[in-house]
């Protein structure tokens, strides 16, 4: 939305619910990190199981056994310090069996760093692990050694911010080892470590981008090699997630990336499709170039098909968010994407109805968000929602769902009632839609938004009240608002600190409930 102090800011009462929502959609789309928190997926991932799939003494830790072993922190820290000292000795050793000695020392450190829910990363760093690990990551080292090093670095990078930043000396070598000359297990484990680093924040993402991590990670996503592609896609989504759009635009322009996205969304299992969908989330949120290319491909149809066929919450959330981002583009994009009356539009609304019916709060919220984007489009788009099964579901959610869902629903319902702005700058009313919504009881829900402490929700409630006061036939609006205690709700803003809300509320009360209100009725 426009800056509060901008001289170009329009009077909120005169601005369309749809216009405000459309601006808000884009801001919401580019907020980073939120999507992964809500999808229950950590931005950084701890590695307990080897990507190589090995077993026995040289392979993975038994997870069942692991949960039983819960050493005291002090013991684990002492063991870790000792393991780093042993690694230092092994690195310095030049005699027969030097390589195996290093691998054994690395394996012991890796096991300790993989053992606890809160691994002893700090102890490893204090003991001087990073320079030793960087030395063991040098070119020409055997894959077995490189894999153990990368695993250690992965779990260190999954730690606290300062622990992740400690990996800086290792980043150039980790990037180098995701090149085409590396074995797949080594490349994948290095990609995992880099994904953890990228997940820490913008500063480290920019360092990785400046050191050239984007291209080799993108190339790792091109084949059809399950876990490697999945790890690369996850790391890429962390690397491009903003707030700058440059990396997202560069990624979509890399040869083969768009084709790989389409192929994986179409044919991959749900785990891989989930990670690829997160890449699409950030591409479509941040880059207009990427959005345009995705819209022109088969991605929208594939997203709809995934929504229709899957019941995996982990997959449905990024798929739904991607669809919403694509629809949140400019009006030309929306109109070219969703043509009212065509099969794709009906399919989109059908899968959104499925999500509105879900028991999952996040799916309901995301579906309402996508519908609000569609409802901010043409009059035909609004009619498509108005005449669908989505409308009674939205009305029900406005009165019965948690606040964050109600706010998204209110945007969708508000947008259904307004068309393009008229000459005076006020939104053109779609009276049929407004009357139907009010008769079906939505007014009380908007009044409740006015009473909320959330200024965005309160503004939305006041905007809808303005539509009712101005647009209900036969001058019924003021009476209906009064019956829902709307006057009392607006008067809460008589001395409010927010100037916009204060002016909106006071202006509506003065205009529609001034000194003459009710006189004609009482004299008859």
N, C-alpha and C positions, 0 to 999 in steps of 0.2 A: 504494500500500500504506500501511498505517497507520504513523504516526510511531513510530520505535523506542522513544521515551520515553512513548508514550501509555499511560495506565493502563488503557485499554480494549483494548489489543493482546492478541490471543489467542495461546495457545501454538501456534507454527507447526506442531508435530507434529500437533496436533489440528485444524488448519484444513485445509479441503479444497484440494487442488490447484486445483480449479475456482474456489473463492472467491478465492484469491490471484490467479489468472490474470485473473479478471473485473475485479478492482480494477486490476490492472496494465494491462489493455487500455485503460482509459480514460486512464490517465496517458500511455501510449504514443501514444494517438490525438492528444493535445493538445500533443505536443512539436512545436514549430514549426521550420521551416527544414529539418529532416532530409529530408522528402519530396523537396524540390526538389534537394538535393544528390545524393540517390540516383538521381533520375530524369535526371541529367545536364542539368538545366535550370537556368540561372543565375537567381537571384532578381532580378538587375539585368541589363539588356540594352543592349548597345551598338548604336547605329543607324548602319548604313552605307548603307542603301537607303531612299529617300524613300517615305513612305506614299502620296504623291500619284501615284506611278508615272510621273513625268515622265522625260524622257531628254535626251540631248544636253548642251549647255553648262549648261542650267538644272536638270538632273536629277541622277540618281544617279551615284555614283562607280563606275567599272568595277572590279569586285572582282578580276578577273584582273590588271589593270594595277596595282591597289592593292597587291597582295601583292609586286609587283616593286619598288615604290617604298618604300624603307625608309631615310629620311633619318636622319642622325645626330641624336640628341636635341637637341643644342645648336642645330643649324640650324633644326629644327622649332620649338623654343621661341622662337628669335629671330623667325622668321616669324610666330608666333602673337602675340607682343608687338606686332609691327608691324601685324598685322591689327586688333588691338584699338585701337591708336592711330588707324588709318584709320577704324574704326567711330566713334570719338569725334569725329573731324572730320566724318564724314558726318552724325552725329546733330545736330551744331551747325549744319550748313549749312542755310540757309533759301531758297536761290535756286532757279532753274529746274532741274528734274530732281533735286530733293532726295530724293524717294522712291526713285528708281532708284539713286541714289548709296548710300542706306542699304541697299537690298537687295543691291547688289553687294558692299558691305563685309561684310554679314552672311553672304553666300554664301561669301566667302573664308574667314571665320572658321570657318564650319561645315565646309568642306572640310578645313581643318587639324585640326579636332577629330574628324574622321572618318577621318583618313588612317592613323594608326599603330595597331598593336595596343595600344599604351599611349599614348593621346592626350595632348597637351600641356595638360592641364586646369590644372595648377598654374600654368603660365606665363600662361594666360588670366586666371586669378583674380588673380594678382599684378599684372597689367596693368590691372585694374579692369573686367573684362568684365561682371560681374553687374549693376551699376547701369545700364550702357548697355543690356543686354539687357532689363532690366525696363522701361526707358523705351520700347524698341521694341515691347514687348508691350502697349502701351496700347490702349484701345478706340478704334475708328475707323481703326486701321492696316489697310492692305490685306492680304489673305490671303497673298500671296506673301511679305510681310515677316514676318507672324506665323508662317508655316510655317518659315522659316529660323531665327527666334528659338527656336521650340519645339524644333527639331532640335538647335541648339547646347545648349540647356538639358538635353535628353535625354542627350546624351553627357557633359556635365559631371556629371549626376546618376548616371551609370554608373561614376563614378570612386571614389576612396577616400572613407571615411566623412566626413572633414572637408570634402572637396570637395562631396559631396552636401549636407551641412548648409549650405553656402554659398548654396544656392538658396532659403533661407527667404524672402527678400524677394520672390521671384517666385511663391511658391506661391498666394497669393490670385488673381493674374491667370491663372495656369495653370488653376486650378479654374474661374474665370469663363469661360474660353474652351472648356471642354468642355460648355457649355450648349447648348441647342437652337438658339440663334440663330447659332452658329458653323458654318462650313463643315465638312464631314466630315473632309477632310484635316487641317485645323487642330485640330479637336477630337481626332482620333485621335493626332496627334503630341503634343499636350498631355497626353493620357491616358498615353502612353508615358513621358513625362517624370515624371509623377506616380507611375506604377508603379515606376519606378526609385527615386524618393524613398521610397516606401512599403517597398520591398524592403530598405532600409538598416537598419531596426530599429524597435522599439516607440516610441521617442521621436518620431520623425518621423511614424510612422503616427498617433499620437495628435494631433499637430499638424494633419495633413491631415483627420482626422475632425472635429476641433473647428472647422475652417474650412469644413466642409460638402462634402467631396469625395465622400462615399458616394452620395448621391442622384443627382447628374448622371452618375457612372460607371455606376450601376445602370441608369439610363435608356438609356445607350449600348448596354447589353447586350440590350435588348428587341427591336430590329428583326432582320431577317435580312440584315444587310449585312456579310458575311464578315470582312474584315480589321479593320474598326472594332469589331465585336462581339468578335473574338478579342483585340484589344488591351485593350478594356475589361474583359473577363473576367480576363485576366492581371493587370491593375492591381488589380482587385477582390480577387483571391485574395491578392495581396500586402498589400492594405489591411486585410483582416479576419483575418489569420492569427494573431492572438492576442498574448499569452495570454488577454486578456479576451474574454468572450463577447458583450459588448454589440453590437459592430459586426456580428457574424454574425447575431445575432437581428434587428437592425434591417434588415439586407439582405433576409432571407427574408420579412420582413413588407411590403416595398415592393411595391406593386401591380404584378403582371405578372412579377415576377422568377421565381417558381416555375414559371409557365407557360413562360417563356423557357428555363429550364434543361431542362425536359422536352422542349420543341421542338428545342432544339439537340442534346441527346443523341440524339434520335430521328432527325433528318434531316441534321445538319451533317456536313461533311467531318471527317476525323480531326484536323486541326490545331485547328479550332474546338472540336470535342468534347473534345480534350485540355485546353484552357484552361478550359472549362466544368466538366470533371471535377475540376480543381483547386479550383474554387470549391466544389464539393460536398464535397471533402475537408475543407476548413476549416469549412464550415457544419456538417457532420455530426460533426466532432471537437469543436467548441467550444460549440455551442448545442443544448440539449435541445429548444427550441422548433423549431429548424430540423430536427432529426432527426425529430421527430414529424411535421412537415409533409411531409418528403421520403418517409418511410415510407408515408404515406397516399396518395402520388402514384404515378405509374408509374415513378419513378426506379429502383427496384431491378430491375424487369424490364428496363429499358433498359440498365442497367449490365451485367446478365448477357448481354444480347444483344451488347453491344459486346465483352465478354470472349470470347464465342464466335466472333465474326466477324473480329476484328482480330488482326494480328500485329505491330502497332506498339508497341514497348517504351515509347515516350513516352506513348502513350495508355493502355496496359494498367496501368501503375503507378498513376496516380491513380484509374482506375476500380476497380482492386482494393482500393486503400486506402479509397476511399469505401464500397465494399461492406463491408469489414471494420469501418469506423467505425459504420455503420448496424446491423450485427449485434452490435456491442459495447455496445449500449444495455442497458437493464434487461431482465429476463427476459420481461416482458410484451411489450415491443417485439419481442424475438427470436422469441417464440412466435407473435405475430401476423404476423411477417414470413416466417418459415420454418415451414410446417406439414408435419411429417413425412409422407411418402407422397404429397404433392402435387407437381405438376409443377415449381413454382418452386424447391422445395427440391432436387429431383433435378437441375434445371438448374444451380443454384448449385454443387453438388458436382461436377458434370460439368466446369464451366469451371475450378473450382479444381484438378481433376485435370490439366487441360490445362496450367495454370500450373506445377504441381509437376513436370511432365515437361519444362518449358522448359529451355533451356540457360542462361538468364539467372538469375544468382544472386538478384537483387532480386525477381524474380517468384516464385521458389521460397520465399523468405523471407516475402513478403507473403501468398502462398497459405496457407502454414502458419499464419501469424498469423490469417487469417480463419477457418481450420478450428478453431483453438484457441478462437475466440470462439463458434463454433457448438457445439463440444464442451463448452463451459461452460454450455450450456443444459439442456434436459430430457433425461431418459433416452432418449426417442425420438430426439432430435437426435444423441445419442452413438451410438445404434444405426445411424442413417443413415450415419454416417461409418464405423463398424465394419464394416458389410456392403458398403461401396463399394470401388472401385478405389483410393481414396485411402489406405487403410490400408497395403497393402504398399509403396506409395511412401513413406509417412511412415517406416515401419520402415527402409527402405533409406537414406533421408536421415539418419536418426539416427546411423547408423554411418559414413556416407561423405561428409558434406557439411561445409562450413566451419562454424566454431563458432556464428556468429550464426544460421545456419539451424537447426543442431541444437537450439539453445535454444528457438526457436519451435516446432519439431517436438515437442520434449519436453513443452511445454505442451499441445499438442493430444493427444498420447498419454496424458499424465497425466490430462487431463480426461475422456477416454473411459472411464477406469477407475473414476471416482467419481461417486456420485449426491449428492443432498441430504444435509446433515449429520444424523446421528442424535442421540439424546437426550444422549449424552455429548460432543457437539460434534465428534466425529470424522466424517470423510466416510463415507458408506455405500458399501461396495465393490460394484462390479459384477464379481463373481468370474469370470464367463465371459470378459469382456474382458481382465481382468488375466492370467488363465491363458494366453489365446491370445497376448497380447503377449510375455509372458515366454518362452513356448515358441518364439516366433519370434525370440528373441535380443535383445530390447530392453534387457535388464538391464545388459549391459556398457556400453551407451551412457549410461545414467543414472549408473553408477559413474564413468564418465569426467567427467561433469558435476561430480560431487562433488570430483574432483581439480583442477578448474579454479580459477583465481584469481578468477573472477567470483562474487561472493557470491550473486547472484540465481540463477544456474545451480546453484551448490552447494546452495542451499536446496531448489531444485526436485528435484535428485537425491536428497537426503536424504528428502524427502517421498515420493518414489516408492519408495525402499528401505523406508520404513516401511509402505507399502501391501503390498509383497511379503512382508515379515517377518510382518505381521499376517494377511494375507489368503490366501496360497497354501494350497490344501487339504493335509491330512495333515501339517501342520507342516513343509512342504518349504522354506518361505521362508529360514530361517537357512542351511541347507545351500547353497541356490542362491546366496545373497549371498556366502557364503564362497568358493564356487567361482569367483566373478568378482572375487576379491580386494577385496570390499566392506568387510571388516573393516579391512583395511589403509588403505583410502581414508578410512573414518570416523575412524580413529585419528590421521589427520593433524590433526584438529581438537581433539585432547585439550587443547592449551594455546592454542587459537586466540584471537586478539584480539576476534573477533566473538562476543559472548556468546550470541546466539541459535543460531548455527551450532555453537558449542562445546557448548551444552546439548542441542541436538538429537542431535548425533553421539554424545556421551557417554551420553546417555539410551538411545539405541538399542543401543549396544554393551553397556551394563550389563544392559538388560532381556532381550536375546535372545542375548547371548554372554557371560553372567556365569560365575561359578565352576562352575555345574552344566552348562554347555554341553558336549555331547559325551560326558558320563559314561555316560548310558544306552546310547548306541551302543557305547562301548568295553567295557561290561560284558556285552553280549549275545554 
